Structures are given as C-alpha cells and as structure tokens.
C-alpha cells in the first residue's frame, strides 16, 4: 500500500497527452525549441518534436508544460 502511494507521489514517468487543441507534456528533461511552428522536447527516451502551427506556451511548471496550437506531426527520435 505504501509503495503505491510513494509511486504516485514520486511519479517520474514521461507522459505526452494529446488534447483537442493542445498537448500536455509531463516529466521531460529540457525544452530544446519553442517556436510558432515547432516544439522540441528532450525526454529520458530521446527527443520529441511537434510540428504544426500556432504553438503557444500556456502553462510551464518544473516538469510539466502545456502548449496550445494545431499539431500536424509528431517526430520521435529514440536515443
């Protein structure tokens, strides 16, 4: 029971959640690019690049970012 609570509190699993007009990224390492047509994020798995239009930073926390815009393509580069 305690290990489940600890896992919940110390959750460090990378997550990318696609919503209708925005994307939520949790537990990333670094934002490499944040431009109008391209967003690139470094994760523990590699690099993820979002391509589209109208990207706008909506929310930024320590390990969580919410980006609005129209996503046309997602490129994943595993390391």
DSSP file (Angstrom, degrees, kcal/mol; ACC not computed):
  #  RESIDUE AA STRUCTURE BP1 BP2  ACC     N-H-->O    O-->H-N    N-H-->O    O-->H-N    TCO  KAPPA ALPHA  PHI   PSI    X-CA   Y-CA   Z-CA
    1    1 A X     >        0   0    0      0, 0.0     4,-1.7     0, 0.0     3,-0.2   0.000 360.0 360.0 360.0 -47.7    0.0    0.0    0.0
    2    2 A X  H  >  +     0   0    0      1,-0.2     4,-2.5     2,-0.2     5,-0.2   0.850 360.0  56.4 -65.9 -33.6    2.7    2.5    1.0
    3    3 A X  H  > S+     0   0    0      1,-0.2     4,-2.5     2,-0.2    -1,-0.2   0.866 105.5  51.7 -67.2 -33.6    4.7    1.7   -2.2
    4    4 A X  H  > S+     0   0    0      2,-0.2     4,-1.9    -3,-0.2    -1,-0.2   0.890 110.8  47.5 -67.6 -38.9    1.7    2.6   -4.3
    5    5 A X  H  X S+     0   0    0     -4,-1.7     4,-2.4     2,-0.2    -2,-0.2   0.916 112.5  49.6 -66.4 -43.0    1.4    5.9   -2.5
    6    6 A X  H  X S+     0   0    0     -4,-2.5     4,-2.9     1,-0.2    -2,-0.2   0.916 110.1  50.6 -61.8 -44.2    5.1    6.6   -2.9
    7    7 A X  H  < S+     0   0    0     -4,-2.5    -1,-0.2     1,-0.2    -2,-0.2   0.878 111.3  49.3 -61.4 -38.2    4.9    5.7   -6.7
    8    8 A X  H >< S+     0   0    0     -4,-1.9     3,-0.9     1,-0.2    -2,-0.2   0.923 115.8  41.6 -66.7 -45.0    2.0    8.2   -7.1
    9    9 A X  H 3< S+     0   0    0     -4,-2.4    -2,-0.2     1,-0.2    -1,-0.2   0.904 120.8  41.5 -71.1 -41.9    3.8   11.0   -5.2
   10   10 A X  T 3< S+     0   0    0     -4,-2.9     2,-0.3    -5,-0.2    -1,-0.2  -0.067  79.5 158.5 -97.3  32.3    7.2   10.4   -6.8
   11   11 A X    <   +     0   0    0     -3,-0.9    -3,-0.1     1,-0.2    16,-0.1  -0.409   7.1 162.1 -61.6 116.8    5.8    9.8  -10.3
   12   12 A X        +     0   0    0     -2,-0.3     2,-0.3    -5,-0.1    -1,-0.2   0.137  25.9 130.5-123.6  18.4    8.7   10.4  -12.8
   13   13 A X        -     0   0    0      1,-0.1     2,-0.2    15,-0.0    15,-0.1  -0.567  62.2-116.3 -74.6 131.3    7.3    8.6  -15.8
   14   14 A X        -     0   0    0     -2,-0.3     2,-0.4    11,-0.0    13,-0.2  -0.464  38.3-177.1 -67.4 137.7    7.3   10.6  -19.0
   15   15 A X  E     -A   26   0A   0     11,-2.2    11,-2.8    -2,-0.2     2,-0.5  -1.000  20.1-170.4-139.6 138.4    3.9   11.4  -20.5
   16   16 A X  E     -A   25   0A   0     -2,-0.4     2,-0.6     9,-0.2     9,-0.2  -0.981  13.6-169.9-125.6 116.5    2.7   13.1  -23.6
   17   17 A X  E     -A   24   0A   0      7,-3.3     7,-2.7    -2,-0.5     2,-0.5  -0.934   9.3-151.3-114.2 118.4   -1.1   13.7  -23.6
   18   18 A X  E     +A   23   0A   0     -2,-0.6     5,-0.2     5,-0.2     2,-0.2  -0.780  18.4 179.0 -90.6 125.4   -2.7   15.0  -26.8
   19   19 A X        -     0   0    0      3,-2.7     3,-0.2    -2,-0.5     0, 0.0  -0.576  46.6 -84.5-113.0-179.8   -5.9   17.1  -26.3
   20   20 A X  S    S+     0   0    0      1,-0.2     3,-0.0    -2,-0.2    -2,-0.0   0.910 119.2   0.5 -57.4 -49.3   -8.1   18.7  -29.0
   21   21 A X  S    S+     0   0    0     49,-0.1    48,-2.4    47,-0.0     2,-0.3   0.069 129.8  41.3-131.7  25.4   -6.0   21.9  -29.5
   22   22 A X  E     - B   0  68A   0     46,-0.3    -3,-2.7    -3,-0.2     2,-0.4  -0.976  63.8-132.6-160.9 169.4   -3.1   21.5  -27.1
   23   23 A X  E     -AB  18  67A   0     44,-2.6    44,-2.6    -2,-0.3     2,-0.5  -0.996   9.5-151.6-134.1 137.5   -0.6   19.0  -25.7
   24   24 A X  E     -AB  17  66A   0     -7,-2.7    -7,-3.3    -2,-0.4     2,-0.5  -0.938  12.5-170.2-108.9 126.3    0.4   18.3  -22.1
   25   25 A X  E     -AB  16  65A   0     40,-2.8    40,-2.5    -2,-0.5     2,-0.4  -0.978   5.2-172.3-121.5 125.7    3.9   17.0  -21.5
   26   26 A X  E     +AB  15  64A   0    -11,-2.8   -11,-2.2    -2,-0.5    38,-0.2  -0.931  60.2  10.4-122.5 140.6    4.9   15.7  -18.1
   27   27 A X  S    S+     0   0    0     36,-3.3    17,-0.4    -2,-0.4     2,-0.2   0.916  79.1 156.0  62.4  50.1    8.3   14.7  -16.7
   28   28 A X        -     0   0    0     35,-0.4    15,-0.2    -3,-0.2    -1,-0.2  -0.574  41.5-138.8 -95.5 166.2   10.5   16.0  -19.5
   29   29 A X  S    S-     0   0    0     13,-2.8     2,-0.3     1,-0.3    14,-0.2   0.873  72.7 -12.3 -91.2 -44.8   14.2   16.9  -19.2
   30   30 A X  E     -C   42   0A   0     12,-1.6    12,-3.3    33,-0.0     2,-0.7  -0.990  53.7-123.0-160.5 144.0   14.5   20.1  -21.2
   31   31 A X  E     +C   41   0A   0     -2,-0.3    10,-0.2    10,-0.2     3,-0.1  -0.851  28.2 179.6 -89.0 117.5   12.7   22.2  -23.8
   32   32 A X  E     +     0   0A   0      8,-2.4     2,-0.3    -2,-0.7     9,-0.2   0.901  66.3   7.6 -86.2 -45.4   15.1   22.5  -26.8
   33   33 A X  E     -C   40   0A   0      7,-1.5     7,-2.0     2,-0.1    -1,-0.3  -0.992  51.6-179.0-137.2 143.8   12.9   24.7  -29.1
   34   34 A X  E     +C   39   0A   0     -2,-0.3     2,-0.2     5,-0.2     5,-0.2  -0.742  30.6 146.1-142.5  92.0    9.7   26.5  -28.6
   35   35 A X        -     0   0    0      3,-3.1    20,-0.1    -2,-0.3    -2,-0.1  -0.690  62.3 -98.0-121.9 172.6    8.7   28.3  -31.8
   36   36 A X  S    S+     0   0    0     -2,-0.2    19,-2.4     1,-0.2     3,-0.1   0.830 122.5  23.0 -61.1 -34.7    5.5   29.1  -33.6
   37   37 A X  S    S+     0   0    0      1,-0.2    15,-1.8    16,-0.2     2,-0.3   0.433 125.3  42.8-114.7  -2.0    5.7   26.0  -35.9
   38   38 A X  E     - D   0  51A   0     13,-0.2    -3,-3.1    17,-0.1     2,-0.4  -0.988  49.2-177.1-151.6 136.9    8.0   23.7  -34.0
   39   39 A X  E     -CD  34  50A   0     11,-2.2    11,-3.4    -2,-0.3     2,-0.4  -1.000  10.3-170.1-130.7 130.0    8.4   22.5  -30.4
   40   40 A X  E     -CD  33  49A   0     -7,-2.0    -8,-2.4    -2,-0.4    -7,-1.5  -0.986   3.4-173.7-126.8 130.1   11.2   20.1  -29.4
   41   41 A X  E     -CD  31  48A   0      7,-3.0     7,-2.8    -2,-0.4     2,-0.5  -0.964  18.0-140.3-125.7 135.2   11.5   18.4  -26.0
   42   42 A X  E     +CD  30  47A   0    -12,-3.3   -13,-2.8    -2,-0.4   -12,-1.6  -0.842  30.2 174.7 -93.7 130.1   14.3   16.3  -24.6
   43   43 A X        -     0   0    0      3,-3.5     3,-0.1    -2,-0.5   -15,-0.1  -0.668  49.4 -96.8-123.6 178.5   13.0   13.3  -22.6
   44   44 A X  S    S+     0   0    0    -17,-0.4     3,-0.1    -2,-0.2   -16,-0.1   0.678 125.8  48.5 -70.6 -16.6   14.5   10.3  -20.9
   45   45 A X  S    S-     0   0    0      1,-0.3    34,-2.2    33,-0.1     2,-0.3   0.691 124.7 -85.5 -93.5 -23.3   13.7    8.3  -24.0
   46   46 A X  E     - E   0  78A   0     32,-0.3    -3,-3.5    33,-0.2     2,-0.4  -0.991  67.4 -29.1 151.2-149.0   15.1   10.7  -26.6
   47   47 A X  E     -DE  42  77A   0     30,-2.4    30,-3.1    -2,-0.3     2,-0.4  -0.882  43.8-164.3-111.1 137.2   13.9   13.8  -28.4
   48   48 A X  E     -DE  41  76A   0     -7,-2.8    -7,-3.0    -2,-0.4     2,-0.5  -0.980   5.6-167.6-119.4 129.2   10.3   14.6  -29.4
   49   49 A X  E     -DE  40  75A   0     26,-2.9    26,-3.1    -2,-0.4     2,-0.5  -0.973   5.5-158.8-120.8 125.8    9.5   17.2  -32.0
   50   50 A X  E     -DE  39  74A   0    -11,-3.4   -11,-2.2    -2,-0.5     2,-0.4  -0.880  10.0-166.5 -99.9 130.5    6.0   18.6  -32.5
   51   51 A X  E     +DE  38  73A   0     22,-2.9    21,-3.0    -2,-0.5    22,-2.1  -0.946  37.2  87.5-117.8 140.1    5.3   20.2  -35.9
   52   52 A X  E     - E   0  71A   0    -15,-1.8     2,-0.3    -2,-0.4    19,-0.2  -0.922  66.9 -66.1 171.4-146.2    2.3   22.4  -36.6
   53   53 A X  E    S+ E   0  70A   0     17,-2.0    17,-2.8    -2,-0.3   -16,-0.2  -0.969  92.7  20.1-139.1 152.8    1.1   25.9  -36.4
   54   54 A X  E     +     0   0A   0     -2,-0.3   -17,-0.2    15,-0.2     2,-0.1   0.761  67.0 179.6  67.8  29.1    0.2   28.5  -33.7
   55   55 A X  E     +     0   0A   0    -19,-2.4     2,-0.4    14,-0.1    14,-0.2  -0.432   3.5 174.0 -66.7 134.8    2.2   26.9  -30.8
   56   56 A X  E     - E   0  68A   0     12,-2.2    12,-2.9    -2,-0.1     2,-0.5  -0.988  35.0-118.8-145.5 129.6    1.9   29.0  -27.7
   57   57 A X  E     + E   0  67A   0     -2,-0.4    10,-0.2    10,-0.2     3,-0.1  -0.578  35.1 170.4 -71.4 118.5    3.1   28.2  -24.2
   58   58 A X  E     +     0   0A   0      8,-3.0     2,-0.3    -2,-0.5     9,-0.2   0.794  64.6   7.4 -98.3 -36.2    0.0   28.0  -21.9
   59   59 A X  E     - E   0  66A   0      7,-1.7     7,-2.7     2,-0.0     2,-0.4  -0.985  58.3-173.1-152.3 134.7    1.5   26.7  -18.7
   60   60 A X  E     + E   0  65A   0     -2,-0.3     5,-0.2     5,-0.2     2,-0.2  -0.961  13.6 160.6-136.0 118.4    5.0   25.9  -17.5
   61   61 A X        -     0   0    0      3,-3.5     3,-0.4    -2,-0.4    -2,-0.0  -0.601  58.4 -78.6-119.3-175.1    5.9   24.2  -14.3
   62   62 A X  S    S+     0   0    0      1,-0.2     3,-0.0    -2,-0.2    -1,-0.0   0.912 124.7   0.7 -55.1 -50.1    9.1   22.5  -13.2
   63   63 A X  S    S+     0   0    0    -36,-0.1   -36,-3.3   -33,-0.0   -35,-0.4   0.002 122.4  77.3-129.2  27.6    8.5   19.2  -15.1
   64   64 A X  E     +B   26   0A   0     -3,-0.4    -3,-3.5   -38,-0.2     2,-0.4  -0.997  49.2 178.2-143.2 133.8    5.2   20.0  -16.8
   65   65 A X  E     -BE  25  60A   0    -40,-2.5   -40,-2.8    -2,-0.4     2,-0.5  -0.999  13.1-159.7-137.9 140.1    4.3   22.1  -19.8
   66   66 A X  E     -BE  24  59A   0     -7,-2.7    -8,-3.0    -2,-0.4    -7,-1.7  -0.985  15.0-173.4-119.6 122.1    1.0   22.8  -21.6
   67   67 A X  E     -BE  23  57A   0    -44,-2.6   -44,-2.6    -2,-0.5     2,-0.2  -0.966   9.1-152.9-122.8 126.1    1.3   24.0  -25.2
   68   68 A X  E     +BE  22  56A   0    -12,-2.9   -12,-2.2    -2,-0.5   -46,-0.3  -0.621  43.8  84.9 -92.6 156.2   -1.6   25.2  -27.3
   69   69 A X  E    S-     0   0A   0    -48,-2.4     2,-0.7   -14,-0.2   -15,-0.2  -0.840  78.1 -61.0 144.3-179.1   -1.7   25.0  -31.1
   70   70 A X  E     - E   0  53A   0    -17,-2.8   -17,-2.0    -2,-0.3     2,-0.5  -0.892  45.0-152.2-103.9 111.9   -2.5   22.8  -34.1
   71   71 A X  E     + E   0  52A   0     -2,-0.7   -19,-0.3   -19,-0.2     3,-0.1  -0.723  23.7 166.9 -87.7 125.7   -0.4   19.7  -34.2
   72   72 A X  E     +     0   0A   0    -21,-3.0     2,-0.3    -2,-0.5   -20,-0.2   0.692  66.8   7.9-104.7 -30.2    0.2   18.2  -37.7
   73   73 A X  E     - E   0  51A   0    -22,-2.1   -22,-2.9     2,-0.0     2,-0.4  -0.997  53.5-153.6-155.3 147.2    3.0   15.8  -37.0
   74   74 A X  E     - E   0  50A   0     -2,-0.3     2,-0.4   -24,-0.2   -24,-0.2  -0.991  14.0-165.2-125.3 122.3    5.0   14.3  -34.1
   75   75 A X  E     - E   0  49A   0    -26,-3.1   -26,-2.9    -2,-0.4     2,-0.5  -0.909   2.6-163.9-107.8 133.7    8.5   13.0  -34.6
   76   76 A X  E     - E   0  48A   0     -2,-0.4     2,-0.6   -28,-0.2   -28,-0.2  -0.976   5.9-171.4-121.1 126.0   10.2   10.8  -32.1
   77   77 A X  E     - E   0  47A   0    -30,-3.1   -30,-2.4    -2,-0.5     2,-0.2  -0.932  14.8-153.0-117.3 103.9   14.0   10.2  -32.0
   78   78 A X  E       E   0  46A   0     -2,-0.6   -32,-0.3   -32,-0.2   -33,-0.1  -0.519 360.0 360.0 -78.2 143.8   14.9    7.4  -29.6
   79   79 A X              0   0    0    -34,-2.2   -33,-0.2    -2,-0.2    -1,-0.1   0.382 360.0 360.0-103.5 360.0   18.4    7.5  -28.0
